Amino acid sequence: MKHLGSLRGWHAWLSVVLALPILLVSVTAIFIAHDKALGLKEISVAAKWLPGYADGNWRQSLEIRSHFVAADGSQYVGSKYGLFRVEAGSLAALPGTEGLEVRGLHQHLGRLVLATKTGLYVVENNAVRKVLNMEAWSLTALPDDTLSASVRDDGIMVSSDGGLTWRRHQPVAEAVAAYARTMPDRPLTLGNLVMDLHTGKAFLSKDTQWLWIDATGAVMTFLGLSGLVVWWRTRRRKAQAALAQAAAKLEGHPQPQAAPR
């Protein structure tokens, strides 16, 4: 019984100490599962008060993703943290691109077009505007003077008006769809399996794995909060019992027996 009480004590104190990390992991897992729908990557926050972000520790490298030289000789560098222009041996950030992961750059009909993790953008008259809400990977100029962008889920989008409007490239789309019906299964590595088990993709489809993440995160959040409540109520009952015993002792009454555990 002594060992059982000691184990219960360790369980209670570890639950209290780790309650905040568990709550953060479970709540943030739900947000991560819905980051695109919520637009989390487009919301700027001030969090330099956190130790991991102090003194610019979170941005030790620009993590360059792309490089482009315009017709007038201007050079641009796309990074995980935005678009920069090379000026006299230094970099100058382009306003409006902060936080954009610029994977591809190209100039078309006088406009600078950006392929980013959150979509396709155009830069014109020093203004940045989103034109397609679809994760993009790269940009390429085609021989027929159109601009091609590779987007999520094996898609190819093309534009003939400087990136303002986009349409799906039908010949490529049809070829990809035809090949997908006959392509062999991809080799499954242990790393893929572990990740798919973690995210629920191994049990649900890619489009519905958020159900697994939401359910797991919600249960962990409930367990963390309810554990804190149970611990607080237990501490309060013990404090009240101690006060009652002290009051009874002062009044000369027999001390109440503690309730069995």
C-alpha positions, -999 to +999 in steps of 0.1 A: +000+000+000+029+023+008+043+018-027+008+024-042+005+057-023+040+067-035+030+058-071-002+078-068+018+108-055+043+106-084+014+103-109-003+134-094+027+156-093+040+146-128+005+153-141+005+188-126+040+196-138+034+183-174-002+196-177+008+227-196+030+210-221+003+183-227-024+210-232-002+229-256+007+198-276-030+188-279-045+222-286-018+231-312-022+197-329-058+207-337-047+241-350-020+225-372-046+201-387-067+231-398-039+257-405-049+262-441-086+267-433-077+291-405-050+309-425-026+306-396+005+312-418-008+346-429-013+359-394+016+378-379+022+375-341+046+391-316+061+363-296+097+374-290+091+372-253+093+334-256+128+320-249+131+302-283+125+335-302+147+357-281+175+376-299+164+363-333+173+327-325+143+315-345+158+331-377+194+322-377+191+314-415+170+328-442+166+293-457+168+304-493+142+288-516+146+306-550+166+332-569+156+353-599+173+379-621+148+403-638+151+418-673+165+450-659+192+432-639+174+434-606+181+403-584+156+388-560+160+361-534+130+341-521+133+326-487+112+309-461+106+343-445+097+365-475+111+381-506+143+402-507+159+424-533+197+424-537+209+460-534+246+469-533+256+437-517+228+437-491+193+424-489+162+446-487+129+430-477+099+437-500+070+450-478+040+427-478+060+395-483+069+390-447+063+354-436+057+341-471+077+311-480+087+321-516+096+289-534+095+302-570+100+336-587+094+348-622+086+380-641+058+379-666+044+409-686+062+433-662+048+417-630+068+397-605+050+365-597+056+345-566+050+308-559+046+304-522+034+278-497+001+297-492-006+305-529+004+325-559+010+363-556+018+391-579+040+422-571+030+453-590+036+490-582+052+479-549+019+462-539+017+424-531-016+407-540-027+371-537-042+358-569-046+320-563-052+303-530-034+271-538+000+259-525+026+263-552+060+250-557+077+265-588+072+288-617+084+283-653+080+303-686+067+282-714+076+287-751+042+301-760+048+331-736+026+317-708+036+312-672+033+277-657+031+270-619+032+236-603+007+234-575-004+210-548-018+175-558+000+172-591-016+202-606-002+225-633-017+260-636-010+284-664-014+322-669-012+343-700-019+377-684+011+383-661-002+360-633-035+378-627-057+348-636-049+311-637-064+281-654-056+244-652-033+230-679-056+204-693-032+182-714-010+178-683-040+173-660-054+145-682-020+128-685-015+129-648-050+115-641-045+087-667-011+077-652-025+078-616-050+051-625-022+027-635+007+038-614+022+012-590+020+017-552+048+037-537+072+019-515+062+023-478+091+031-455+091+027-418+094+065-415+062+069-436+044+044-415+054+060-382+042+094-394+010+080-408+002+062-376+009+095-357-014+116-379-041+090-384-035+088-421-029+051-418-065+046-406-082+074-424-077+091-458-055+121-463-086+143-465-101+130-432-071+125-410-080+157-393-108+137-375-081+116-358-061+147-348-091+166-336-103+136-315-069+129-300-063+165-293-097+170-277-093+140-254-058+150-243-071+185-236-100+171-215-077+148-196-052+176-189-078+200-177-098+175-157-066+163-141-058+198-129-093+202-116-091+169-097-057+178-083-070+212-072-101+198-055-080+172-037-057+199-024-086+220-013-103+191+006-070+183+024-066+220+033-102+222+046-097+190+066-065+203+082-083+236+091-112+216+107-087+194+127-069+225+139-102+242+149-114+211+167-081+208+186-083+244+197-119+239+210-109+207+228-130+184+207-118+151+194-100+154+161-121+140+132-107+110+115-094+113+080-117+097+054-102+065+040-084+070+007 
